[in-house]
Amino acid sequence: MTATTSTSPTGEQFVITLGAARATITELAAALREFSIGGVDLTEPYPEQSTPPFANGIVLMPWPNRIEDAVWQLDGTPQQLAITEPDKNNALHGLLRYTAYRLIERDESSVTLGAIVFPQHGYPFHLDTTVRYELVEDGLNVTHQVRNVSAAKAPVAIGTHPFLTIGDVPSEDLQLTVYAATRFEVDARLNPIREIDVDGPNYDLRPGRPVKDLQLDDAFGGLITVDGVSAVLRAPDGREVRLLQDDNHPFVQVFTTRDFPKKGGKGLAVAVEPMTAPPNAFNSGIGVRWIEPGDSWTVAWGIRYSA
């Protein structure tokens, strides 16, 4: 494992390797900037001199996705967060998106980074967080831990924003399966209205759907995983990238864009984002973990590749 100091807008780059597997983790937002096995990209890479496009690979803490109007209630008192999605008037992707993580531990095949959530307007809690990336022979394990160092119990939800791919196959030729029985219907600002059964081919991804046919920015629930697998991205030749989620991750966001920056221009990409809570969780209460002072919470997800 090597680490190099860089003028990159994502800070220091932590490279880990194990056999044919290689990953690069950034100091900024502890983002997974690159991940490949045998030279095949399994997450969408982006250049070192670029910021993460569409939040690619970043850690979402202490909430994933959106908080409607950037306001939530704490014991009946409104908490006003910064509006970080101005076009939709929401607070987006937590409080560590532009935070530099510190190095805690590293070896050739793993790296652990940490960052502090300090008390601030809209979130008066103090958290010590870590994320560990560890390569295994056929993939990557990711473990998040958050410890509440506040004097009061703190609400926490966790997410990550990987764009999955099989890099030598055009995204248009890939098929996505997500083992989710429900979805969150949303308003024009992508805030959830209600959780309903998946209905029809646009949202029922359990049989598998061509990525080229998808136009989604939707949260899904009702996951029924087999050996922890929540989603599968499949190539025509049978190769698969599988997303793993532990029991603390009962939700997943699927986001497609035709404007992802790729070599040769913009193209199709699909993010499949493990989440411990759905959008607007601080208001709905769904999936929020209240951590007592001094206590910790550990959650995990991963990626596997079969050639």
BALUM-882646 format. One record per atom (N, C-alpha, C): residue in three letters; y, z, x. Coordinates in pm, whole numbers, padded with zeros to 5 digits, always signed. Layout:
! BALUM-882646
ALAYZX
...
This chain:
! BALUM-882646
MET-00118+00000+00084
MET+00000+00000+00000
MET+00123+00000+00088
THR+00220-00087+00057
THR+00344-00092+00133
THR+00461-00076+00039
ALA+00569-00023+00092
ALA+00692-00010+00016
ALA+00806-00059+00104
THR+00894-00137+00049
THR+01004-00193+00125
THR+01135-00162+00057
THR+01235-00126+00138
THR+01369-00106+00084
THR+01431-00242+00061
SER+01500-00258-00050
SER+01545-00390-00090
SER+01680-00381-00158
THR+01753-00490-00153
THR+01877-00502-00231
THR+01848-00554-00371
SER+01721-00555-00409
SER+01682-00601-00541
SER+01753-00521-00649
PRO+01791-00584-00761
PRO+01850-00509-00873
PRO+01753-00412-00938
THR+01623-00420-00903
THR+01527-00321-00952
THR+01489-00221-00843
GLY+01563-00221-00731
GLY+01543-00119-00629
GLY+01422-00143-00542
GLU+01366-00033-00492
GLU+01252-00042-00403
GLU+01131-00099-00476
GLN+01052-00177-00403
GLN+00935-00242-00459
GLN+00810-00177-00400
PHE+00725-00120-00485
PHE+00604-00051-00441
PHE+00485-00143-00467
VAL+00424-00193-00361
VAL+00311-00286-00371
VAL+00182-00209-00349
ILE+00089-00223-00443
ILE-00043-00160-00430
ILE-00149-00269-00436
THR-00258-00247-00364
THR-00365-00348-00358
THR-00501-00279-00361
LEU-00599-00350-00415
LEU-00739-00307-00412
LEU-00824-00432-00421
GLY-00888-00472-00310
GLY-00964-00596-00311
GLY-00875-00713-00349
ALA-00914-00784-00456
ALA-00836-00900-00500
ALA-00724-00865-00596
ALA-00711-00736-00631
ALA-00608-00693-00726
ALA-00480-00653-00653
ARG-00368-00686-00714
ARG-00237-00657-00654
ARG-00136-00629-00764
ALA-00052-00529-00744
ALA+00054-00498-00840
ALA+00180-00457-00765
THR+00294-00487-00825
THR+00422-00443-00772
THR+00493-00362-00879
ILE+00531-00240-00843
ILE+00601-00149-00932
ILE+00742-00131-00879
THR+00842-00132-00967
THR+00980-00122-00923
THR+01033+00020-00935
GLU+01129+00050-00849
GLU+01198+00179-00855
GLU+01272+00193-00988
LEU+01334+00086-01036
LEU+01406+00089-01163
LEU+01308+00089-01279
ALA+01315+00192-01362
ALA+01236+00202-01486
ALA+01086+00203-01461
ALA+01044+00221-01335
ALA+00901+00221-01300
ALA+00830+00101-01362
ALA+00892-00016-01352
ALA+00843-00134-01421
ALA+00730-00202-01345
LEU+00635-00253-01421
LEU+00526-00334-01366
LEU+00579-00477-01351
ARG+00628-00511-01229
ARG+00692-00641-01209
ARG+00590-00752-01188
GLU+00479-00719-01126
GLU+00373-00816-01101
GLU+00238-00746-01111
PHE+00140-00816-01164
PHE+00002-00767-01161
PHE-00091-00887-01165
SER-00179-00898-01066
SER-00268-01013-01059
SER-00403-00970-01001
ILE-00506-01048-01032
ILE-00638-01033-00972
ILE-00685-01171-00929
GLY-00723-01182-00802
GLY-00768-01311-00751
GLY-00662-01419-00759
GLY-00535-01377-00749
GLY-00425-01473-00755
GLY-00386-01516-00895
VAL-00453-01463-00998
VAL-00422-01497-01137
VAL-00332-01388-01196
ASP-00212-01425-01237
ASP-00121-01328-01299
ASP-00178-01283-01433
LEU-00182-01152-01453
LEU-00230-01095-01579
LEU-00117-01033-01660
THR-00002-01016-01598
THR+00123-00988-01669
THR+00226-01089-01620
GLU+00322-01120-01705
GLU+00424-01217-01668
GLU+00507-01162-01552
PRO+00510-01230-01437
PRO+00589-01182-01325
PRO+00735-01225-01339
TYR+00821-01158-01263
TYR+00958-01205-01253
TYR+01006-01182-01110
PRO+01105-01259-01065
PRO+01146-01252-00924
PRO+01206-01117-00888
GLU+01194-01082-00760
GLU+01248-00955-00712
GLU+01399-00947-00732
GLN+01467-01060-00725
GLN+01613-01060-00739
GLN+01657-01076-00885
SER+01569-01043-00979
SER+01601-01050-01121
SER+01588-00913-01183
THR+01667-00887-01289
THR+01642-00769-01371
THR+01525-00800-01466
PRO+01459-00698-01523
PRO+01342-00725-01607
PRO+01379-00804-01733
PRO+01337-00929-01744
PRO+01371-01006-01864
PRO+01300-00951-01987
PHE+01374-00935-02096
PHE+01317-00883-02221
PHE+01246-00748-02198
ALA+01303-00665-02107
ALA+01247-00532-02078
ALA+01105-00541-02021
ASN+01072-00649-01956
ASN+00937-00675-01907
ASN+00885-00560-01820
GLY+00777-00496-01864
GLY+00704-00400-01783
GLY+00762-00262-01772
ILE+00877-00234-01837
ILE+00943-00105-01814
ILE+00878+00007-01895
VAL+00903+00131-01851
VAL+00857+00250-01923
VAL+00961+00288-02028
LEU+00914+00317-02150
LEU+01000+00349-02263
LEU+00985+00498-02292
MET+01087+00576-02259
MET+01080+00722-02264
MET+01219+00778-02292
PRO+01239+00873-02381
PRO+01140+00948-02459
PRO+01116+00891-02598
TRP+01145+00762-02617
TRP+01097+00695-02738
TRP+01083+00545-02707
PRO+00987+00479-02768
PRO+00978+00334-02757
PRO+01050+00268-02874
ASN+01086+00142-02855
ASN+01142+00064-02965
ASN+01278+00117-03009
ARG+01303+00121-03141
ARG+01437+00145-03191
ARG+01452+00278-03264
ILE+01576+00329-03261
ILE+01618+00436-03351
ILE+01734+00381-03432
GLU+01715+00378-03564
GLU+01811+00314-03654
GLU+01949+00379-03644
ASP+02050+00294-03623
ASP+02189+00338-03611
ASP+02210+00436-03496
ALA+02111+00453-03411
ALA+02118+00544-03296
ALA+02142+00688-03338
VAL+02096+00725-03458
VAL+02117+00859-03512
VAL+01985+00915-03563
TRP+01960+01043-03534
TRP+01846+01113-03591
TRP+01888+01257-03617
GLN+01804+01329-03693
GLN+01837+01464-03735
GLN+01755+01567-03657
LEU+01822+01669-03605
LEU+01756+01781-03539
LEU+01794+01908-03613
ASP+01697+01964-03685
ASP+01722+02084-03765
ASP+01843+02067-03856
GLY+01853+01947-03916
GLY+01961+01920-04011
GLY+02091+01876-03949
THR+02098+01871-03816
THR+02221+01830-03748
THR+02205+01689-03693
PRO+02296+01596-03727
PRO+02285+01459-03675
PRO+02299+01456-03522
GLN+02213+01378-03458
GLN+02219+01357-03314
GLN+02257+01211-03289
GLN+02373+01190-03226
GLN+02424+01054-03204
GLN+02391+01008-03063
LEU+02301+00911-03053
LEU+02266+00848-02926
LEU+02359+00731-02897
ALA+02359+00686-02775
ALA+02433+00566-02740
ALA+02372+00445-02810
ILE+02455+00355-02858
ILE+02408+00231-02919
ILE+02381+00131-02807
THR+02254+00104-02782
THR+02215+00017-02671
THR+02160-00118-02718
GLU+02161-00140-02848
GLU+02128-00270-02906
GLU+02243-00305-03000
PRO+02359-00345-02945
PRO+02481-00358-03026
PRO+02469-00455-03143
ASP+02395-00564-03125
ASP+02387-00663-03232
ASP+02312-00610-03354
LYS+02233-00503-03334
LYS+02159-00445-03446
LYS+02199-00299-03471
ASN+02293-00249-03393
ASN+02346-00114-03409
ASN+02237-00007-03396
ASN+02148-00026-03300
ASN+02038+00067-03279
ASN+02039+00123-03137
ALA+01962+00228-03116
ALA+01932+00278-02981
ALA+01794+00224-02943
LEU+01786+00156-02830
LEU+01667+00079-02796
LEU+01601+00130-02668
HIS+01470+00154-02676
HIS+01383+00170-02558
HIS+01412+00294-02474
GLY+01459+00400-02534
GLY+01465+00528-02464
GLY+01584+00545-02371
LEU+01569+00640-02277
LEU+01681+00683-02193
LEU+01660+00656-02044
LEU+01548+00595-02005
LEU+01520+00574-01863
LEU+01518+00426-01825
ARG+01568+00341-01911
ARG+01562+00197-01886
ARG+01638+00156-01761
TYR+01745+00226-01729
TYR+01825+00194-01611
TYR+01826+00310-01512
THR+01719+00387-01510
THR+01707+00502-01421
THR+01618+00467-01301
ALA+01659+00516-01184
ALA+01577+00500-01064
ALA+01473+00611-01060
TYR+01347+00572-01049
TYR+01238+00669-01035
TYR+01223+00707-00887
ARG+01181+00830-00862
ARG+01156+00876-00726
ARG+01007+00866-00695
LEU+00976+00842-00569
LEU+00837+00837-00525
LEU+00781+00978-00515
ILE+00665+01000-00576
ILE+00598+01130-00571
ILE+00475+01125-00483
GLU+00394+01020-00501
GLU+00268+01010-00428
GLU+00227+00865-00420
ARG+00164+00829-00311
ARG+00118+00690-00299
ARG+00002+00680-00202
ASP-00082+00580-00226
ASP-00182+00539-00128
ASP-00198+00388-00143
GLU-00301+00334-00083
GLU-00314+00187-00082
GLU-00323+00129-00222
SER-00394+00197-00313
SER-00424+00138-00444
SER-00355+00206-00561
SER-00268+00304-00535
SER-00201+00373-00645
SER-00064+00422-00603
VAL+00021+00442-00704
VAL+00153+00498-00678
VAL+00193+00581-00800
THR+00254+00696-00774
THR+00306+00782-00880
THR+00456+00797-00860
LEU+00530+00767-00966
LEU+00675+00776-00964
LEU+00720+00875-01070
GLY+00838+00936-01048
GLY+00888+01034-01143
GLY+01035+01015-01173
ALA+01077+01058-01291
ALA+01217+01053-01331
ALA+01246+01167-01427
ILE+01371+01213-01425
ILE+01416+01322-01510
ILE+01495+01267-01628
VAL+01465+01316-01748
VAL+01553+01296-01863
VAL+01639+01421-01872
PHE+01768+01406-01844
PHE+01858+01520-01850
PHE+01914+01536-01992
PRO+01948+01659-02032
PRO+02012+01678-02162
PRO+02140+01596-02172
GLN+02160+01534-02286
GLN+02276+01446-02305
GLN+02306+01432-02452
HIS+02416+01362-02483
HIS+02451+01348-02624
HIS+02342+01272-02697
GLY+02300+01328-02809
GLY+02195+01266-02888
GLY+02055+01309-02851
TYR+02038+01368-02732
TYR+01906+01417-02690
TYR+01926+01537-02598
PRO+01938+01657-02657
PRO+01974+01777-02580
PRO+01853+01846-02517
PHE+01766+01765-02453
PHE+01643+01820-02397
PHE+01629+01776-02252
HIS+01551+01854-02177
HIS+01533+01834-02034
HIS+01385+01808-02007
LEU+01352+01688-01959
LEU+01213+01648-01937
LEU+01191+01606-01793
ASP+01075+01641-01740
ASP+01031+01592-01610
ASP+00915+01497-01636
THR+00932+01370-01603
THR+00832+01269-01638
THR+00775+01203-01513
THR+00648+01162-01523
THR+00585+01084-01417
THR+00505+00970-01478
VAL+00483+00866-01397
VAL+00391+00759-01435
VAL+00312+00720-01311
ARG+00181+00709-01329
ARG+00091+00674-01219
ARG+00025+00540-01248
TYR+00038+00446-01155
TYR-00030+00317-01162
TYR-00144+00320-01060
GLU-00266+00291-01108
GLU-00383+00293-01020
GLU-00467+00170-01045
LEU-00485+00090-00941
LEU-00571-00027-00951
LEU-00717+00013-00951
VAL-00795-00057-01034
VAL-00941-00047-01031
VAL-00993-00189-01009
GLU-01124-00201-00989
GLU-01179-00330-00948
GLU-01145-00442-01046
ASP-01147-00411-01177
ASP-01123-00516-01276
ASP-00994-00496-01354
GLY-00901-00414-01300
GLY-00779-00396-01376
GLY-00687-00288-01323
LEU-00620-00223-01417
LEU-00514-00129-01385
LEU-00518-00014-01485
ASN-00508+00109-01435
ASN-00493+00227-01519
ASN-00352+00280-01505
VAL-00292+00321-01618
VAL-00156+00374-01618
VAL-00158+00508-01691
THR-00106+00612-01625
THR-00107+00746-01683
THR+00035+00802-01682
HIS+00081+00844-01800
HIS+00213+00905-01814
HIS+00197+01055-01837
GLN+00283+01132-01775
GLN+00289+01275-01803
GLN+00435+01315-01823
VAL+00458+01399-01922
VAL+00592+01451-01947
VAL+00582+01602-01963
ARG+00669+01674-01892
ARG+00674+01820-01901
ARG+00810+01861-01955
ASN+00809+01948-02053
ASN+00932+01996-02115
ASN+00984+02115-02034
VAL+01097+02097-01967
VAL+01159+02206-01891
VAL+01280+02262-01966
SER+01290+02230-02096
SER+01394+02286-02181
SER+01355+02425-02228
ALA+01451+02491-02290
ALA+01425+02621-02350
ALA+01377+02608-02494
ALA+01380+02486-02549
ALA+01337+02461-02686
ALA+01235+02348-02687
LYS+01151+02343-02791
LYS+01053+02236-02800
LYS+01126+02102-02816
ALA+01069+01998-02755
ALA+01135+01868-02744
ALA+01051+01759-02808
PRO+01115+01667-02885
PRO+01041+01554-02941
PRO+01026+01442-02838
VAL+00905+01388-02828
VAL+00876+01286-02728
VAL+00786+01180-02789
ALA+00814+01055-02755
ALA+00722+00943-02778
ALA+00731+00854-02655
ILE+00625+00780-02628
ILE+00614+00705-02504
ILE+00567+00563-02535
GLY+00621+00468-02462
GLY+00575+00330-02473
GLY+00592+00258-02340
THR+00532+00141-02331
THR+00546+00054-02214
THR+00554-00090-02265
HIS+00612-00179-02185
HIS+00650-00311-02235
HIS+00588-00427-02154
PRO+00455-00430-02136
PRO+00397-00540-02058
PRO+00389-00671-02137
PHE+00418-00780-02069
PHE+00392-00914-02122
PHE+00259-00960-02062
LEU+00158-00978-02146
LEU+00026-01017-02098
LEU+00017-01168-02083
THR-00063-01212-01987
THR-00083-01355-01965
THR-00214-01376-01890
ILE-00258-01498-01885
ILE-00361-01543-01790
ILE-00294-01658-01718
GLY-00238-01627-01601
GLY-00130-01704-01544
GLY-00154-01850-01514
ASP-00280-01890-01498
ASP-00305-02032-01472
ASP-00333-02110-01600
VAL-00310-02046-01717
VAL-00328-02111-01847
VAL-00195-02105-01923
PRO-00146-02215-01976
PRO-00023-02209-02055
PRO-00037-02111-02171
SER+00068-02037-02201
SER+00062-01939-02310
SER+00024-02004-02442
GLU+00065-02130-02460
GLU+00033-02201-02584
GLU-00116-02218-02606
ASP-00194-02209-02497
ASP-00339-02229-02507
ASP-00417-02098-02519
LEU-00346-01986-02520
LEU-00412-01856-02527
LEU-00428-01811-02672
GLN-00524-01723-02695
GLN-00547-01665-02827
GLN-00534-01513-02817
LEU-00465-01454-02915
LEU-00444-01310-02916
LEU-00517-01245-03032
THR-00592-01139-03001
THR-00657-01055-03100
THR-00600-00915-03090
VAL-00561-00857-03203
VAL-00515-00718-03206
VAL-00591-00646-03316
TYR-00657-00536-03281
TYR-00744-00466-03376
TYR-00663-00365-03459
ALA-00569-00417-03537
ALA-00479-00334-03617
ALA-00495-00368-03764
ALA-00501-00264-03847
ALA-00519-00282-03991
ALA-00389-00273-04070
THR-00283-00221-04004
THR-00155-00207-04074
THR-00043-00262-03988
ARG+00070-00289-04054
ARG+00190-00329-03983
ARG+00309-00260-04048
PHE+00420-00258-03975
PHE+00542-00197-04027
PHE+00637-00308-04072
GLU+00657-00314-04203
GLU+00754-00408-04259
GLU+00893-00362-04216
VAL+00979-00458-04177
VAL+01109-00422-04121
VAL+01222-00490-04197
ASP+01344-00436-04177
ASP+01463-00497-04235
ASP+01521-00599-04137
ALA+01640-00649-04167
ALA+01700-00753-04085
ALA+01736-00704-03945
ARG+01745-00573-03927
ARG+01776-00515-03796
ARG+01650-00464-03726
LEU+01533-00504-03777
LEU+01403-00472-03720
LEU+01369-00323-03726
ASN+01431-00252-03820
ASN+01395-00113-03845
ASN+01291-00107-03956
PRO+01190-00020-03942
PRO+01079-00019-04039
PRO+01122+00031-04176
ILE+01065-00035-04277
ILE+01086+00005-04416
ILE+00966+00084-04466
ARG+00846+00033-04434
ARG+00723+00099-04478
ARG+00607+00044-04397
GLU+00498+00118-04395
GLU+00375+00074-04331
GLU+00283+00018-04438
ILE+00236-00105-04419
ILE+00153-00172-04519
ILE+00032-00234-04451
ASP-00067-00273-04531
ASP-00182-00343-04477
ASP-00140-00478-04421
VAL-00206-00520-04314
VAL-00180-00655-04264
VAL-00223-00753-04371
ASP-00142-00857-04391
ASP-00169-00951-04500
ASP-00158-01094-04450
GLY-00269-01165-04458
GLY-00269-01306-04427
GLY-00264-01336-04278
PRO-00270-01465-04244
PRO-00284-01506-04104
PRO-00161-01476-04018
ASN-00044-01458-04080
ASN+00075-01431-03998
ASN+00068-01296-03928
TYR+00000-01200-03991
TYR+00000-01064-03939
TYR-00139-01008-03910
ASP-00241-01062-03970
ASP-00376-01011-03944
ASP-00428-01080-03818
LEU-00419-01008-03707
LEU-00457-01065-03579
LEU-00598-01027-03538
ARG-00671-00960-03627
ARG-00806-00917-03592
ARG-00902-01033-03567
PRO-00891-01145-03641
PRO-00982-01257-03611
PRO-00942-01335-03486
GLY-00821-01310-03432
GLY-00769-01388-03320
GLY-00680-01500-03369
ARG-00562-01514-03307
ARG-00467-01618-03348
ARG-00412-01686-03224
PRO-00392-01819-03229
PRO-00327-01887-03116
PRO-00187-01831-03093
VAL-00156-01801-02969
VAL-00024-01747-02937
VAL+00086-01845-02979
LYS+00059-01973-02970
LYS+00159-02073-03006
LYS+00200-02065-03153
ASP+00115-02005-03238
ASP+00145-01995-03381
ASP+00217-01866-03417
LEU+00236-01777-03320
LEU+00292-01646-03350
LEU+00443-01644-03333
GLN+00510-01578-03425
GLN+00653-01551-03413
GLN+00673-01406-03461
LEU+00660-01313-03367
LEU+00651-01172-03403
LEU+00746-01086-03321
ASP+00797-00983-03384
ASP+00856-00867-03319
ASP+00823-00750-03411
ASP+00695-00713-03413
ASP+00640-00626-03516
ASP+00553-00517-03456
ALA+00561-00399-03517
ALA+00475-00287-03480
ALA+00353-00285-03570
PHE+00239-00250-03511
PHE+00112-00244-03583
PHE+00051-00105-03566
GLY-00021-00062-03670
GLY-00092+00065-03667
GLY-00234+00046-03716
GLY-00299+00155-03752
GLY-00436+00147-03799
GLY-00528+00087-03696
LEU-00507+00119-03568
LEU-00590+00061-03462
LEU-00732+00116-03469
ILE-00826+00025-03460
ILE-00967+00063-03449
ILE-01018+00002-03319
THR-01020+00084-03214
THR-01055+00033-03082
THR-01204+00047-03056
VAL-01255-00040-02972
VAL-01392-00032-02923
VAL-01385-00012-02773
ASP-01435+00101-02725
ASP-01424+00137-02584
ASP-01278+00137-02539
GLY-01189+00173-02632
GLY-01047+00184-02601
GLY-00970+00055-02606
VAL-01036-00057-02635
VAL-00969-00187-02636
VAL-00892-00205-02767
SER-00761-00227-02757
SER-00678-00246-02875
SER-00641-00392-02897
ALA-00640-00472-02790
ALA-00599-00612-02801
ALA-00667-00692-02691
VAL-00687-00822-02719
VAL-00751-00912-02623
VAL-00673-01043-02620
LEU-00637-01087-02501
LEU-00579-01219-02480
LEU-00685-01305-02415
ARG-00716-01418-02480
ARG-00834-01496-02440
ARG-00794-01638-02404
ALA-00851-01689-02294
ALA-00831-01828-02252
ALA-00940-01916-02310
PRO-00918-02048-02317
PRO-01022-02138-02370
PRO-01153-02133-02292
ASP-01147-02098-02163
ASP-01270-02094-02083
ASP-01343-01960-02095
GLY-01295-01870-02181
GLY-01364-01744-02206
GLY-01311-01626-02127
ARG-01223-01648-02032
ARG-01165-01535-01960
ARG-01079-01450-02055
GLU-01075-01319-02029
GLU-01003-01228-02118
GLU-00920-01127-02040
VAL-00804-01096-02096
VAL-00726-00979-02056
VAL-00731-00882-02173
ARG-00777-00760-02148
ARG-00792-00661-02254
ARG-00694-00546-02232
LEU-00627-00506-02339
LEU-00536-00392-02336
LEU-00611-00269-02384
LEU-00606-00162-02306
LEU-00670-00036-02341
LEU-00565+00066-02384
GLN-00594+00144-02486
GLN-00505+00250-02531
GLN-00588+00375-02562
ASP-00544+00491-02512
ASP-00615+00614-02546
ASP-00576+00658-02686
ASP-00634+00770-02731
ASP-00611+00816-02868
ASP-00467+00859-02893
ASN-00392+00884-02787
ASN-00250+00918-02802
ASN-00164+00797-02832
HIS-00222+00677-02822
HIS-00150+00552-02845
HIS-00206+00482-02970
PRO-00172+00528-03092
PRO-00227+00465-03212
PRO-00146+00346-03263
PHE-00044+00304-03187
PHE+00042+00194-03231
PHE+00059+00093-03119
VAL+00092-00030-03158
VAL+00117-00136-03061
VAL+00223-00230-03118
GLN+00314-00273-03034
GLN+00415-00370-03073
GLN+00376-00506-03016
VAL+00388-00611-03097
VAL+00365-00748-03049
VAL+00496-00823-03062
PHE+00542-00879-02949
PHE+00670-00950-02945
PHE+00648-01084-02877
THR+00690-01191-02942
THR+00683-01324-02882
THR+00823-01380-02864
THR+00840-01454-02757
THR+00966-01523-02733
THR+00938-01660-02672
ARG+01017-01757-02709
ARG+01009-01890-02649
ARG+01112-01906-02538
ASP+01183-01799-02504
ASP+01292-01805-02407
ASP+01265-01724-02282
PHE+01137-01696-02253
PHE+01106-01619-02134
PHE+01127-01705-02010
PRO+01199-01651-01909
PRO+01224-01732-01789
PRO+01099-01749-01705
LYS+01057-01873-01689
LYS+00939-01906-01610
LYS+00976-02013-01508
LYS+00885-02037-01414
LYS+00908-02146-01320
LYS+00921-02277-01395
GLY+01027-02347-01371
GLY+01048-02474-01439
GLY+01128-02463-01566
GLY+01166-02340-01607
GLY+01248-02325-01727
GLY+01194-02220-01822
LYS+01254-02212-01938
LYS+01215-02112-02036
LYS+01084-02153-02104
GLY+01005-02050-02143
GLY+00878-02080-02206
GLY+00831-01967-02295
LEU+00712-01986-02351
LEU+00652-01891-02445
LEU+00590-01774-02368
ALA+00611-01653-02419
ALA+00549-01534-02362
ALA+00524-01435-02474
VAL+00424-01348-02452
VAL+00388-01249-02554
VAL+00376-01111-02490
ALA+00452-01017-02543
ALA+00442-00877-02502
ALA+00349-00805-02599
VAL+00259-00725-02545
VAL+00170-00641-02626
VAL+00189-00500-02573
GLU+00260-00416-02650
GLU+00319-00293-02599
GLU+00250-00169-02657
PRO+00176-00094-02574
PRO+00116+00030-02625
PRO+00224+00134-02653
MET+00212+00203-02769
MET+00312+00302-02809
MET+00244+00423-02869
THR+00299+00541-02842
THR+00248+00661-02906
THR+00311+00683-03043
ALA+00416+00610-03074
ALA+00485+00623-03203
ALA+00544+00488-03240
PRO+00566+00462-03368
PRO+00624+00336-03411
PRO+00776+00337-03399
PRO+00844+00227-03432
PRO+00989+00226-03432
PRO+01048+00334-03523
ASN+01167+00383-03485
ASN+01243+00481-03564
ASN+01166+00610-03586
ALA+01083+00646-03490
ALA+00994+00762-03507
ALA+01071+00893-03515
PHE+01185+00904-03447
PHE+01259+01029-03453
PHE+01312+01057-03593
ASN+01324+00953-03673
ASN+01366+00973-03812
ASN+01248+00987-03907
SER+01142+00910-03885
SER+01026+00920-03973
SER+00935+01037-03938
GLY+00936+01075-03811
GLY+00846+01179-03762
GLY+00707+01129-03727
ILE+00678+01002-03757
ILE+00545+00948-03733
ILE+00518+00938-03583
GLY+00411+00999-03537
GLY+00369+00986-03398
GLY+00448+01067-03298
VAL+00551+01139-03340
VAL+00632+01217-03246
VAL+00556+01341-03201
ARG+00555+01366-03072
ARG+00491+01485-03015
ARG+00601+01586-02981
TRP+00593+01704-03040
TRP+00687+01811-03008
TRP+00625+01897-02900
ILE+00683+01894-02781
ILE+00628+01964-02665
ILE+00699+02098-02650
GLU+00621+02203-02645
GLU+00677+02337-02630
GLU+00734+02356-02489
PRO+00831+02447-02473
PRO+00887+02473-02340
PRO+00778+02507-02238
GLY+00783+02440-02125
GLY+00686+02463-02019
GLY+00557+02386-02032
ASP+00533+02326-02147
ASP+00409+02251-02168
ASP+00423+02105-02123
SER+00308+02041-02102
SER+00304+01900-02061
SER+00219+01820-02157
TRP+00240+01691-02156
TRP+00161+01597-02237
TRP+00125+01480-02149
THR-00001+01440-02152
THR-00050+01329-02070
THR-00112+01223-02160
VAL-00073+01096-02140
VAL-00126+00985-02217
VAL-00160+00872-02120
ALA-00245+00778-02165
ALA-00291+00674-02073
ALA-00317+00544-02147
TRP-00302+00434-02072
TRP-00337+00301-02121
TRP-00381+00219-01999
GLY-00424+00097-02021
GLY-00467+00017-01908
GLY-00487-00128-01943
ILE-00520-00206-01841
ILE-00546-00349-01853
ILE-00676-00380-01782
ARG-00760-00463-01844
ARG-00884-00508-01780
ARG-00890-00661-01786
TYR-00954-00718-01684
TYR-00967-00864-01674
TYR-01113-00899-01654
SER-01161-00993-01732
SER-01298-01043-01713
SER-01291-01192-01689
ALA-01347-01233-01576
ALA-01346-01375-01539
ALA-01479-01439-01570
